[in-house]
Amino acid sequence: MTPLLERVRQPEFTGSNRCWPCTVLNGMLLWIGVTVVTVLGLPFVAVGLAAVGLATIVLRGYLVPFTPRFAPQLVSLLPGDPFDHDREPGSLSDTGTPDGEDVLTALVEAGVVVPDGEEIALEPSVRRAWREEMAELRTLDIEELAAVGDAVTPDSIDARGETRWGNAYVVLDAENASLTLLPHAIAVAELAAASTLESHVDDERIRLAAGRPFRTLLEACPLCEGEVIVSTSTCCGDVTPIGSEPKEKLVCPDCSVRLFTYE
């Protein structure tokens, strides 16, 4: 790539950081603009607009200015969030389970997680079992996965599978509470974690709450087993206030799914 093109390119919104739903959205807006200009009888202008617009999307990630800032807010108003721009994916821990400190203490006492310097790591046999559980659950369709969710959650919670705007979710419908939507990848990871912990932790509440911290330790995508990366791309869902740094997110670039947002 020439030095000029390199200066124009925005790596934070291209390559592995590219948000494909936003790319498609910008492509559609460009197509509409080109169509309007063509209908107005300006074919040469339409060709120029198409060329410049495509180049801009390829090199910078989007055409419409400030797409990473307004897109998450815009699509969050739509049911099911068609572009998967929820600020933070739902979790089994949203069902009223213990807080993070209590969960971590219980997992350490059970030998499920072990200190690794200043960080924590999964005990190797636990990680292997978790991988095996995820491999089994990823073969299920969303309704079958919801049935697993219904079995591991309290009777007061009804789990069902839904597809919204092409995205699959396990929906947790608790009595006197708002719905919790678990994106497909999150449901596979957290339900597998809960199943893995059955032989290690007696407290059902801890098993359910452990899914969120387990997700921070993912080494591969729950859906495709592809490599996961840490990205700061604002197109992956959070709205970054002006003057603030984007939050780091654990994502699978192959599936275009966000697995965790780090605080």
C-alpha positions as CSV (number, residue, x, y, z in Angstrom):
1,M,0.0,0.0,0.0
2,T,1.4,3.4,-0.9
3,P,2.2,5.9,1.8
4,L,-0.7,8.1,0.7
5,L,-3.2,5.3,1.0
6,E,-1.7,4.2,4.3
7,R,-2.3,7.7,5.7
8,V,-6.0,7.6,4.5
9,R,-6.7,4.2,5.8
10,Q,-8.2,3.8,9.3
11,P,-6.9,0.5,10.7
12,E,-9.2,0.8,13.8
13,F,-12.2,0.3,11.4
14,T,-10.7,-2.0,8.8
15,G,-9.1,-5.4,8.6
16,S,-9.9,-7.5,11.6
17,N,-11.5,-4.5,13.2
18,R,-14.0,-4.0,10.4
19,C,-17.7,-4.1,11.4
20,W,-19.3,-5.8,8.5
21,P,-22.9,-4.9,9.4
22,C,-21.9,-1.2,9.3
23,T,-20.0,-1.8,6.1
24,V,-23.1,-3.3,4.5
25,L,-25.2,-0.4,5.8
26,N,-22.8,2.2,4.3
27,G,-22.8,0.2,1.1
28,M,-26.6,0.3,0.9
29,L,-26.6,4.1,1.6
30,L,-24.0,4.5,-1.2
31,W,-26.1,2.4,-3.6
32,I,-29.2,4.6,-2.8
33,G,-27.2,7.8,-3.4
34,V,-25.8,6.5,-6.7
35,T,-29.3,5.4,-7.8
36,V,-30.8,8.9,-7.0
37,V,-28.0,10.6,-9.0
38,T,-28.5,8.3,-11.9
39,V,-32.2,8.9,-12.0
40,L,-31.5,12.7,-12.0
41,G,-29.7,12.1,-15.3
42,L,-26.1,12.5,-14.1
43,P,-24.5,9.2,-15.0
44,F,-20.9,10.4,-14.9
45,V,-21.4,11.9,-11.4
46,A,-23.0,8.6,-10.3
47,V,-19.9,6.7,-11.5
48,G,-17.6,9.1,-9.7
49,L,-19.7,8.9,-6.5
50,A,-19.7,5.1,-6.7
51,A,-15.9,4.9,-7.2
52,V,-15.1,7.4,-4.4
53,G,-17.6,5.9,-2.0
54,L,-16.4,2.3,-2.5
55,A,-12.8,3.4,-2.0
56,T,-13.7,5.3,1.2
57,I,-15.5,2.3,2.6
58,V,-12.6,-0.1,1.8
59,L,-9.9,2.2,3.2
60,R,-11.7,3.8,6.1
61,G,-14.4,1.3,7.1
62,Y,-17.4,3.5,6.4
63,L,-18.6,6.3,4.2
64,V,-21.1,8.2,6.3
65,P,-19.2,10.4,8.8
66,F,-19.3,9.3,12.5
67,T,-20.9,5.9,11.7
68,P,-19.2,4.3,14.7
69,R,-20.7,6.9,17.0
70,F,-24.3,7.0,15.8
71,A,-24.8,3.4,14.5
72,P,-24.9,1.7,18.0
73,Q,-27.4,4.3,19.3
74,L,-29.5,4.0,16.2
75,V,-29.8,0.3,16.0
76,S,-30.3,-0.2,19.7
77,L,-33.7,1.3,19.2
78,L,-34.7,-1.7,17.0
79,P,-35.9,-5.0,18.6
80,G,-33.2,-7.6,18.7
81,D,-30.5,-5.3,17.6
82,P,-30.0,-6.4,14.0
83,F,-26.4,-5.3,13.9
84,D,-25.5,-6.9,17.3
85,H,-24.6,-3.5,18.8
86,D,-26.0,-4.2,22.3
87,R,-23.8,-2.3,24.8
88,E,-23.2,-5.6,26.6
89,P,-24.5,-9.0,25.7
90,G,-26.9,-10.7,28.1
91,S,-25.7,-13.2,30.6
92,L,-26.9,-16.0,32.8
93,S,-25.6,-13.9,35.6
94,D,-28.3,-11.4,34.9
95,T,-30.8,-13.7,36.6
96,G,-30.1,-12.4,40.0
97,T,-27.1,-14.5,40.9
98,P,-24.3,-13.7,43.3
99,D,-21.9,-10.8,42.7
100,G,-18.5,-11.1,41.0
101,E,-16.4,-11.3,44.1
102,D,-18.5,-14.1,45.7
103,V,-18.3,-16.0,42.4
104,L,-14.6,-15.7,42.1
105,T,-14.0,-16.7,45.7
106,A,-16.2,-19.8,45.2
107,L,-14.4,-20.8,41.9
108,V,-11.0,-20.4,43.6
109,E,-12.0,-22.5,46.6
110,A,-13.3,-25.2,44.2
111,G,-10.0,-25.3,42.3
112,V,-11.7,-24.3,39.1
113,V,-9.6,-21.2,38.6
114,V,-6.0,-20.8,39.7
115,P,-3.7,-17.8,40.1
116,D,-1.5,-17.0,37.2
117,G,0.7,-14.1,38.3
118,E,-1.6,-11.1,38.6
119,E,-4.3,-12.8,36.5
120,I,-6.3,-16.0,36.9
121,A,-6.5,-19.0,34.6
122,L,-8.8,-22.0,34.3
123,E,-7.5,-25.3,35.8
124,P,-6.4,-27.3,32.6
125,S,-8.9,-30.2,33.1
126,V,-11.7,-27.7,33.6
127,R,-10.8,-25.9,30.4
128,R,-10.7,-29.2,28.5
129,A,-14.2,-30.1,29.9
130,W,-15.5,-26.6,29.0
131,R,-14.2,-27.0,25.4
132,E,-15.9,-30.4,25.1
133,E,-19.2,-29.0,26.4
134,M,-19.1,-26.1,23.9
135,A,-18.3,-28.5,21.1
136,E,-21.4,-30.4,21.9
137,L,-23.7,-27.4,22.4
138,R,-22.7,-25.6,19.2
139,T,-24.2,-28.5,17.3
140,L,-27.7,-27.7,18.7
141,D,-30.1,-25.4,17.0
142,I,-31.3,-22.4,19.0
143,E,-34.5,-24.1,20.2
144,E,-32.5,-27.1,21.5
145,L,-30.0,-24.8,23.1
146,A,-32.9,-23.0,24.8
147,A,-34.1,-26.3,26.2
148,V,-30.7,-26.7,27.8
149,G,-31.0,-23.2,29.2
150,D,-34.5,-24.1,30.6
151,A,-33.0,-27.1,32.4
152,V,-30.2,-25.3,34.1
153,T,-32.0,-22.2,35.2
154,P,-34.5,-21.9,38.1
155,D,-38.2,-22.8,37.5
156,S,-39.1,-19.1,37.7
157,I,-37.2,-18.5,34.5
158,D,-38.6,-19.6,31.1
159,A,-36.0,-20.0,28.4
160,R,-36.9,-20.1,24.7
161,G,-35.1,-19.7,21.4
162,E,-35.8,-16.7,19.1
163,T,-34.4,-15.3,15.9
164,R,-34.5,-11.5,15.6
165,W,-33.2,-9.7,12.5
166,G,-31.3,-12.8,11.5
167,N,-29.6,-13.1,14.9
168,A,-30.3,-16.1,17.1
169,Y,-30.9,-15.7,20.9
170,V,-31.7,-17.7,23.9
171,V,-34.3,-15.5,25.7
172,L,-34.6,-15.8,29.5
173,D,-38.0,-14.7,30.6
174,A,-38.0,-14.3,34.4
175,E,-41.0,-13.5,36.5
176,N,-41.3,-9.8,37.3
177,A,-38.1,-9.0,35.4
178,S,-37.1,-7.8,32.0
179,L,-36.1,-10.2,29.3
180,T,-32.5,-11.3,29.0
181,L,-31.2,-12.0,25.5
182,L,-28.3,-14.3,25.2
183,P,-26.7,-14.1,21.8
184,H,-26.0,-17.6,20.3
185,A,-22.3,-17.5,21.1
186,I,-22.8,-16.3,24.6
187,A,-25.4,-18.9,25.3
188,V,-23.1,-21.7,24.1
189,A,-20.2,-20.4,26.2
190,E,-22.2,-19.8,29.4
191,L,-24.4,-22.9,29.3
192,A,-21.3,-25.0,28.7
193,A,-19.6,-23.4,31.7
194,A,-22.6,-24.1,33.9
195,S,-22.6,-27.8,32.8
196,T,-18.9,-28.1,33.3
197,L,-19.2,-26.8,36.9
198,E,-21.8,-29.3,38.0
199,S,-19.1,-31.7,39.2
200,H,-17.2,-28.9,40.9
201,V,-19.6,-26.4,42.5
202,D,-22.8,-27.4,44.4
203,D,-24.3,-23.9,44.4
204,E,-26.5,-23.5,41.3
205,R,-26.3,-19.7,41.6
206,I,-22.5,-19.8,41.4
207,R,-22.7,-22.1,38.3
208,L,-25.0,-19.7,36.5
209,A,-23.0,-16.6,37.5
210,A,-19.7,-18.1,36.4
211,G,-20.5,-17.8,32.7
212,R,-19.5,-14.2,32.6
213,P,-16.0,-14.5,34.1
214,F,-15.5,-17.7,32.0
215,R,-16.0,-15.7,28.9
216,T,-13.0,-13.5,29.7
217,L,-10.9,-16.6,29.4
218,L,-12.1,-17.8,26.0
219,E,-9.3,-18.8,23.7
220,A,-11.5,-19.7,20.7
221,C,-14.9,-18.7,19.4
222,P,-17.7,-20.8,21.0
223,L,-19.4,-21.1,17.5
224,C,-16.6,-21.6,15.0
225,E,-13.5,-22.4,17.2
226,G,-11.7,-19.6,15.3
227,E,-9.2,-17.3,17.0
228,V,-10.6,-14.6,19.2
229,I,-8.9,-11.2,19.4
230,V,-9.1,-8.1,21.7
231,S,-10.3,-5.1,19.7
232,T,-10.9,-1.5,20.5
233,S,-13.1,-0.9,17.4
234,T,-16.1,1.2,18.4
235,C,-18.1,-0.5,15.8
236,C,-18.4,-3.6,18.0
237,G,-21.0,-2.0,20.0
238,D,-20.3,0.5,22.7
239,V,-20.8,4.3,22.3
240,T,-17.5,6.1,23.1
241,P,-18.0,9.6,24.6
242,I,-15.9,12.3,22.9
243,G,-12.5,12.4,24.5
244,S,-12.7,8.9,25.9
245,E,-10.8,5.8,24.8
246,P,-12.9,2.9,23.3
247,K,-13.3,-0.1,25.6
248,E,-11.4,-3.3,24.7
249,K,-13.7,-6.1,23.6
250,L,-13.1,-9.8,23.0
251,V,-14.4,-10.6,19.6
252,C,-14.5,-13.3,16.9
253,P,-13.7,-11.5,13.6
254,D,-14.8,-14.5,11.6
255,C,-18.3,-14.6,13.2
256,S,-18.5,-10.9,13.8
257,V,-19.6,-11.5,17.4
258,R,-18.6,-9.8,20.6
259,L,-17.9,-12.1,23.4
260,F,-17.0,-9.7,26.2
261,T,-16.5,-6.0,26.9
262,Y,-13.7,-5.2,29.4
263,E,-14.3,-2.4,31.9
